[in-house]
């Protein structure tokens, strides 16, 4: 029974990863290659930080992520957060 739960959990995560990946591609469509690279890196950083599908993230996750960006210059922090907020706006 535990094995079945692990397999179905992995399948669900894979489905979410595919959905998140597809959403990212739709969000990035038509943007310049430079912006695509930057936004893709920002999204990857955010997803690695929250370690869960986008559909399960909360405002608290976004706030914690923002707090974790103190090592970046203020302009880089603002651009990163702007990109992630744009992604969530698009997803909504």
Buried (B, 14 or more C-beta within 10 A) or exposed (E): EEEEEEEEEEEEEEEBEEBBEEBBEEBBEEEEEEEBEBBBEBBEBBBEBBEBBBEEBEEEBBEEBBEEBEEEEEEEBEBBBEBBEBBBEEBE
